[in-house]
Amino acid sequence: MVFTAAQTNAFFTEATQMAMDAAVVAALAQEGITGVADLEEFKSEQIEQIVKNLRSLQNPLTLGAKSKNRLIVACEMVRYYGAVNRNLTAANMQWQGPLRNFEQQWKAMKDKKDEDDPETPKLTKNLSPMKWSEAFEDVMHRCIGVRMVPLAYVIRENDAGFPVDAPPIDGAKPHAGDFESIEDELIARARHDHPLFREDNAKVYFKLEEALRGTSYSATISRFTRRKDGRGAYLAFQSAHAGVDKWNAEIEKCESLLHTYEWKGESNYTLEKHIQAHRSAAITLENAAKHVTYLVPDEYTLVGYLLNSIKTSDPELQAAMAAVRGDKGPGGKRHSFNLAVDELQPADPVARKRKENKRTRFAEISDVQADEGKPVALKAGRGPKTGVHLRYHVRSEYNKLTKEQKAELESWRNTPEGRAAVEAEKAMQAGKTQQSGGKRQGKNRRNVSVAEVRKHVKSELEKAAAAKLAADETESKIHSILSSLVPAGGHVRQAASASSADAAMADAKKQLCEMLLAKAKNS
């Protein structure tokens, strides 16, 4: 619909539009702006020059800052409508609505163009051609070409653009309702027969060549080198390495995972990883539907696949699964994959077991229980006199102790409990770091569990108890021998004379030695 004379005058003079005086509008006609469509030829530099020309007239005229800004935005808007093939109307050129919305989106695009282009993803052995092509297209959406259009328009499926008129705008938005932004509409509708398309096409080729350089895939685009045909090269790559057959194979793989893979919770494979595999499969299926005809499963179906794949008798996880199945109302967990995951993942028995083992394995041991429930202090105890830590000290720590602390520590070490605790901690230190030829052997390291420490302490206490028992038996035997050498009713300490007492003691020692030698031979 063409602007009428009245609509044109209202566009330039009304306060809610360009807000210009009639004299300024007449002067603009002298500069070549007689209608709204004429704004397509004027950029911000030309508008600035017009402002200067108006001030230099014999009767100077002023174009206010507000009017100037709105006029510059209107010029960009007219060019945008031309790029997407939309007719100009009084309705889609209103400042309070489409023009103000366009101003904000256009500024964001200009800021993006002023930034450096994002790094082009390289195609490596860890990235499949299909995954890479998605990443490459994402980068093309973020790169703005010389036409102020994202480079993704170069590699879209439709190369002819849309010669038909663009659909009406969506209310106060400058683009049609089928698109989320002016960027999306430009990518879909910008024509490939524009004089500057060659520049953008070549830029796409250089980015593609950079991504494939040094790989076996570079041969696919070699025939497009002379013309720097980025669009032709990308479509050839997709046809050879990311075509319909490849996407169909991906669909089969993902469906196999969703239908047949089971998680039993019997290994170290966590439920979180299993859920992530389902999520990745769902995303891949959604992307595949963009390239081939495929009905993507809805969230209710995806939640059903996940629940059916979990085969475990863990009561906590079973309760979580029941909660998901029971929440069938609108917006419930049964209809939302993310909500179902939030319910299931905290009940993962594998992750729970890992946390428990980690606490047990790496907890700092303050004491352990030996025989008869007697605690053996390893790290927590302190000496009552000097406050020294009653534990094993490495040489550098020991050298820093005072004489009083060393004395108290030495006294503690001579007790059965002290000897057992020190030996146990030495065992722990040796288990963590194994030395061979003066070099650390990381592969020989091991962590000592609480059970091993308990066993070692118990063994040391048993040795100490046995040693004490042997000493008691020996002392008893000596008294028995001495008793046999003195008269009945007498005592060793009450011998008639010192000489007779010494003789009795010598005889006792002799008999004891003979007894110990006989015992050693028999053993």
LOVOPA-387030 format. One record per residue (C-alpha): residue in three letters; x, y, z. Coordinates in steps of 0.05 Angstrom, whole numbers, padded with zeros to 5 digits, always signed. Each point is the difference from the previous one (the first is absolute). Layout:
BEGIN
ALAXYZ
...
//
This chain:
BEGIN
MET+00000+00000+00000
VAL+00030+00066-00023
PHE+00003+00060+00048
THR-00052+00053-00017
ALA+00018+00074+00001
ALA-00036+00008+00067
GLN+00035-00060+00031
THR+00067+00026-00026
ASN-00011+00068+00031
ALA-00022-00031+00065
PHE+00062-00044+00002
PHE+00047+00060-00003
THR-00039+00052+00040
GLU-00040-00035+00056
ALA+00031+00005+00070
THR-00006-00076+00009
GLN+00039-00011-00065
MET+00059+00041-00028
ALA-00025+00065+00034
MET+00026+00049-00054
ASP-00023+00070-00018
ALA-00033+00009-00067
ALA+00058+00044-00022
VAL+00050-00055+00017
VAL-00042-00051-00039
ALA+00001+00047-00060
ALA+00075+00007+00006
LEU+00008-00076+00002
ALA-00036-00003-00067
GLN+00055+00044-00027
GLU+00050-00051+00025
GLY-00037-00057-00035
ILE-00045-00027+00055
THR-00071+00008-00026
GLY-00029-00065+00027
VAL+00013-00055+00050
ALA+00028-00047-00053
ASP+00055+00051-00016
LEU+00031-00012+00068
GLU+00030-00066-00025
GLU+00055+00040-00036
PHE+00021+00040+00060
LYS+00047-00023+00055
SER+00019+00034+00065
GLU+00058+00038-00033
GLN-00047+00030-00052
ILE-00050+00020+00053
GLU+00055+00036+00039
GLN+00018+00037-00064
ILE-00073+00021-00010
VAL-00001+00028+00070
LYS+00061+00043-00016
ASN-00031+00023-00066
LEU-00063+00022+00036
ARG+00040+00042+00048
SER+00039+00034-00057
LEU-00063+00024-00035
GLN-00013+00075-00006
ASN-00057-00011+00048
PRO+00032-00055+00043
LEU-00043-00060+00020
THR+00011-00047+00057
LEU-00013-00075+00000
GLY-00004-00018+00074
ALA+00039-00058+00030
LYS-00063-00041+00011
SER-00024+00009-00071
LYS+00070-00015-00027
ASN+00006-00065+00040
ARG-00069-00023-00021
LEU+00015+00016-00073
ILE+00064-00041+00002
VAL-00037-00060+00031
ALA-00054+00007-00054
CYS+00053-00003-00054
GLU+00027-00066+00028
MET-00071-00027+00007
VAL-00016+00014-00072
ARG+00063-00037-00022
TYR-00018-00058+00045
TYR-00069-00006-00030
GLY+00032+00000-00069
ALA+00048-00056+00020
VAL-00057-00045+00022
ASN-00046+00023-00057
ARG-00054+00033+00044
ASN-00043+00056-00027
LEU+00000+00066+00036
THR-00066+00020+00034
ALA-00021+00053+00048
ALA-00012-00055+00052
ASN+00069-00031-00002
MET+00036+00068+00002
GLN-00027+00024+00067
TRP+00051+00027+00049
GLN-00040-00023+00061
GLY+00007-00074-00017
PRO+00039-00031-00058
LEU+00051+00057-00007
ARG+00019+00002+00074
ASN+00004-00076+00003
PHE+00043-00001-00062
GLU+00046+00054+00029
GLN+00018-00045+00059
GLN+00010-00064-00041
TRP+00040+00037-00053
LYS+00047+00030+00052
ALA+00013-00070+00028
MET+00018-00025-00070
LYS+00047+00059-00012
ASP+00034-00014+00067
LYS+00008-00073-00020
LYS+00031+00020-00067
ASP+00050+00045+00035
GLU+00024-00059+00042
ASP+00051-00051-00025
ASP-00029-00061-00033
PRO-00003-00062+00045
GLU+00052-00053-00013
THR-00019-00049-00055
PRO-00006-00071+00028
LYS+00050-00050-00027
LEU-00023-00068-00026
THR+00039-00051+00042
LYS-00006-00075+00011
ASN-00037+00014+00065
LEU-00054+00038-00037
SER-00045-00034-00051
PRO-00015+00037-00065
MET-00073+00007+00020
LYS+00017+00030+00068
TRP+00052+00045-00032
SER-00049+00025-00053
GLU-00048+00022+00056
ALA+00057+00036+00036
PHE+00021+00033-00066
GLU-00070+00025-00014
ASP-00004+00029+00071
VAL+00063+00040-00014
MET-00028+00025-00066
HIS-00060+00026+00038
ARG+00047+00042+00043
CYS+00041+00028-00058
ILE-00030+00062-00033
GLY+00016+00010-00074
VAL+00010+00063-00041
ARG-00075+00005-00012
MET-00014+00003+00075
VAL-00029-00070-00007
PRO+00026-00061+00040
LEU+00042-00045-00045
ALA-00047-00058+00014
TYR-00043+00027-00057
VAL+00055-00023-00048
ILE-00005-00074+00018
ARG-00076-00006+00011
GLU-00036-00053-00041
ASN-00040+00048-00044
ASP+00048+00038-00045
ALA-00051+00043-00037
GLY-00027+00036+00061
PHE-00073+00019+00000
PRO-00019+00041-00061
VAL-00072+00004+00025
ASP-00019+00056+00047
ALA+00017-00011+00073
PRO-00059-00013+00046
PRO-00026+00057+00044
ILE+00038+00019+00063
ASP-00020-00028+00067
GLY-00034+00058+00035
ALA+00052+00049+00027
LYS+00058-00044-00023
PRO+00037+00016-00065
HIS+00001-00073-00023
ALA-00052-00053-00016
GLY-00028-00045+00054
ASP+00036-00060-00028
PHE+00067+00028+00023
GLU+00029+00017+00067
SER+00040+00060-00022
ILE+00021+00042-00060
GLU+00063-00043-00002
ASP-00041-00063-00011
GLU-00042+00033-00054
LEU+00062+00027-00036
ILE+00032-00070+00000
ALA-00063-00031-00029
ARG-00018+00054-00051
ALA+00063+00038-00021
ARG+00010-00012-00074
HIS+00061-00033-00032
ASP-00002+00044-00062
HIS+00022+00062+00036
PRO+00066+00032-00026
LEU+00033-00009+00068
PHE-00018-00074+00007
ARG+00067-00018-00032
GLU+00038+00032+00058
ASP-00039-00038+00052
ASN+00005-00065-00040
ALA+00076+00006-00003
LYS+00004+00013+00074
VAL-00038-00064+00014
TYR+00049-00038-00045
PHE+00061+00025+00037
LYS-00030-00020+00067
LEU-00018-00069-00027
GLU+00069-00010-00029
GLU+00031+00019+00067
ALA-00043-00051+00036
LEU+00016-00058-00048
ARG+00074+00017-00012
GLY+00045-00060+00010
THR-00057-00051+00003
SER-00022-00053-00049
TYR-00064+00040-00010
SER+00036+00058-00033
ALA-00002-00036-00067
THR-00075+00007+00000
ILE+00003+00076-00009
SER+00062+00004-00045
ARG-00041+00011-00064
PHE-00031+00063+00030
THR+00068+00033+00014
ARG+00006+00042-00063
ARG-00068+00033+00006
LYS+00003+00003+00077
ASP-00070-00028+00000
GLY-00015-00009+00073
ARG-00072-00021-00010
GLY+00017-00053-00053
ALA+00058-00027+00043
TYR-00043-00006+00063
LEU-00058-00035-00036
ALA+00049-00048-00033
PHE+00030-00017+00068
GLN-00068-00011+00030
SER-00022-00045-00057
ALA+00062-00043+00006
HIS+00009-00004+00075
ALA-00064+00025+00034
GLY-00054-00020-00049
VAL-00066-00035+00008
ASP+00030-00069+00007
LYS+00046+00024+00056
TRP-00058+00030+00038
ASN-00042-00062-00008
ALA+00057-00040+00029
GLU+00003+00048+00059
ILE-00074-00008+00011
GLU+00006-00076+00002
LYS+00057+00005+00050
CYS-00038+00047+00046
GLU-00064-00041-00003
SER+00040-00062+00017
LEU+00028+00035+00062
LEU-00068+00025+00022
HIS-00035-00067-00010
THR+00051-00053+00019
TYR+00053+00029+00047
GLU-00011-00019+00074
TRP+00029+00030+00063
LYS+00005-00048+00059
GLY+00043+00039+00048
GLU+00048-00058+00009
SER+00064+00034-00025
ASN+00033+00068+00008
TYR-00042+00028-00057
THR-00043+00052+00034
LEU-00073+00016-00014
GLU+00021+00070-00019
LYS+00041-00026-00058
HIS-00057-00045-00022
ILE-00048+00059+00002
GLN+00049+00042-00040
ALA+00003-00054-00053
HIS-00076+00002-00007
ARG+00001+00076-00002
SER+00054+00001-00055
ALA-00040-00051-00040
ALA-00062+00044+00004
ILE+00038+00061-00022
THR+00031-00038-00059
LEU-00069-00024-00022
GLU-00026+00072+00003
ASN+00058+00023-00043
ALA-00009-00058-00048
ALA-00072+00022-00012
LYS+00027+00064-00031
HIS+00034-00040-00055
VAL-00045-00061-00011
THR-00074-00015+00010
TYR-00006-00026+00071
LEU-00051+00006+00056
VAL+00037+00021+00062
PRO-00026-00034+00064
ASP-00034+00047+00049
GLU+00023+00007+00073
TYR-00052-00049+00026
THR+00030-00053-00045
LEU+00071+00018+00019
VAL-00016-00005+00074
GLY-00031-00068-00013
TYR+00063-00024-00036
LEU+00043+00023+00059
LEU-00044-00034+00053
ASN-00003-00065-00040
SER+00076-00001-00006
ILE+00013+00002+00075
LYS+00004-00071+00028
THR+00017+00003+00074
SER-00030-00023+00065
ASP+00028+00058+00040
PRO-00059+00024+00044
GLU+00017+00074-00002
LEU+00005+00001-00076
GLN-00063-00043-00006
ALA-00037+00052+00042
ALA+00025+00056-00045
MET-00023-00037-00062
ALA-00068-00011+00031
ALA-00005+00075+00015
VAL+00015+00015-00073
ARG-00051-00050-00026
GLY-00053+00026+00047
ASP+00008+00074-00018
LYS-00041-00003-00065
GLY-00036+00067+00005
PRO+00013+00058-00048
GLY+00071+00024+00011
GLY+00015-00061+00043
LYS+00065-00039+00003
ARG-00028-00054-00047
HIS-00006+00053-00054
SER+00067+00035+00011
PHE+00067-00033-00011
ASN+00037+00052+00042
LEU-00048-00006+00059
ALA+00005-00075-00003
VAL+00076+00004+00002
ASP-00003+00047+00060
GLU-00040-00054+00037
LEU+00041-00061-00021
GLN+00072+00023+00001
PRO+00007+00015+00075
ALA-00022-00072+00014
ASP+00058-00031-00040
PRO+00026-00059+00041
VAL+00067-00001-00037
ALA+00014+00074+00015
ARG-00023-00011+00072
LYS+00048-00059+00009
ARG+00057+00041-00030
LYS-00011+00055+00051
GLU+00000-00049+00057
ASN+00064-00034-00024
LYS+00034+00067-00009
ARG-00017+00021+00071
THR+00026-00067+00027
ARG+00062-00001-00043
PHE+00025+00070+00008
ALA-00026+00020+00069
GLU+00053+00022+00050
ILE+00006-00053+00054
SER-00001+00028+00071
ASP-00001-00067+00036
VAL-00014-00073-00012
GLN-00025-00055+00047
ALA+00046-00057+00019
ASP-00015-00059+00045
GLU-00049+00009+00056
GLY-00024+00067-00028
LYS+00064+00038+00020
PRO+00011+00061-00046
VAL+00069+00009-00030
ALA+00012+00074-00015
LEU+00031+00015-00067
LYS-00009+00074-00013
ALA-00049+00029+00049
GLY+00038-00011+00066
ARG+00044+00050+00034
GLY+00050-00006+00057
PRO-00028+00026+00067
LYS+00064+00036+00018
THR+00026+00034-00063
GLY-00059-00008-00047
VAL+00043-00039-00051
HIS-00039-00040-00051
LEU+00003-00073+00020
ARG+00012-00029-00069
TYR+00055-00018-00049
HIS+00042+00060-00020
VAL+00042+00004-00063
ARG+00072+00025+00011
SER-00014+00072-00019
GLU-00058+00003+00050
TYR+00039-00035+00055
ASN+00059+00048-00005
LYS-00047+00059+00015
LEU-00022-00028+00067
THR+00027+00025+00066
LYS+00040-00045+00047
GLU-00060-00007+00046
GLN-00046-00019-00058
LYS+00050-00051-00026
ALA+00005-00030+00070
GLU-00075-00006+00008
LEU-00007-00028-00070
GLU+00054-00052+00014
SER-00035-00022+00063
TRP-00065-00009-00037
ARG+00035-00039-00056
ASN+00026-00050+00051
THR-00070-00019+00021
PRO-00035-00058-00037
GLU-00053+00048-00026
GLY+00053+00049-00024
ARG+00041-00053-00036
ALA-00063-00027-00034
ALA-00023+00069-00022
VAL+00068+00019-00028
GLU+00008-00065-00038
ALA-00070+00007-00028
GLU+00012+00071-00026
LYS+00067-00020-00029
ALA-00037-00054-00039
MET-00049+00052-00026
GLN+00057+00046-00022
ALA+00035-00058-00035
GLY-00064-00020-00034
LYS-00011+00069-00029
THR+00070+00009-00028
GLN+00045-00057-00023
GLN+00073+00015-00013
SER+00044-00039-00049
GLY+00072+00018-00014
GLY-00010+00069+00029
LYS-00056+00016-00049
ARG-00075+00004+00014
GLN-00039-00054-00034
GLY-00070+00029-00008
LYS-00029-00065-00024
ASN+00018-00034+00066
ARG-00039+00048+00042
ARG-00060-00025+00038
ASN-00049+00027+00051
VAL-00004-00037+00067
SER-00070-00014+00023
VAL-00025+00004+00072
ALA-00007-00075+00002
GLU+00075-00008-00015
VAL+00019+00049+00055
ARG-00045-00036+00050
LYS+00033-00067-00018
HIS+00070+00028+00007
VAL-00014+00033+00067
LYS-00031-00064+00027
SER+00061-00040-00021
GLU+00047+00049+00034
LEU-00040-00002+00064
GLU-00001-00076-00001
LYS+00076+00000-00006
ALA+00006+00049+00057
ALA-00046-00042+00043
ALA+00038-00063-00016
ALA+00066+00033+00018
LYS-00029+00023+00066
LEU-00026-00070+00014
ALA+00068-00031-00014
ALA+00032+00050+00047
ASP-00051-00017+00055
GLU+00012-00075-00009
THR+00076+00010+00005
GLU-00006+00041+00063
SER-00046-00052+00031
LYS+00048-00055-00019
ILE+00058+00037+00033
HIS-00039+00008+00064
SER-00018-00073-00002
ILE+00073-00021-00008
LEU+00022+00046+00055
SER-00054-00026+00046
SER+00025-00071-00012
LEU+00070+00020+00021
VAL-00016+00029+00068
PRO-00024-00038+00061
ALA-00074-00009+00010
GLY-00032+00061+00031
GLY+00060+00043-00019
HIS+00006+00056-00051
VAL+00055+00018-00048
ARG+00003+00070+00028
GLN+00010-00031+00071
ALA+00061-00043-00016
ALA+00047-00010+00059
SER+00055+00038-00034
ALA+00014+00039-00063
SER+00046-00055-00026
SER-00052-00054+00008
ALA-00051+00045-00036
ASP+00049+00011-00059
ALA+00013-00074-00005
ALA-00074-00015-00001
MET-00011+00052-00055
ALA+00057-00028-00042
ASP-00030-00070+00005
ALA-00068+00027-00022
LYS+00030+00034-00061
LYS+00037-00063-00019
GLN-00063-00042+00004
LEU-00039+00052-00040
CYS+00052+00000-00056
GLU-00002-00075-00004
MET-00075+00001-00003
LEU-00001+00053-00057
LEU+00052-00039-00040
ALA-00040-00063+00006
LYS-00062+00036-00023
ALA+00036+00031-00060
LYS+00025-00069-00022
ASN-00069-00030+00004
SER-00031+00056-00040
//
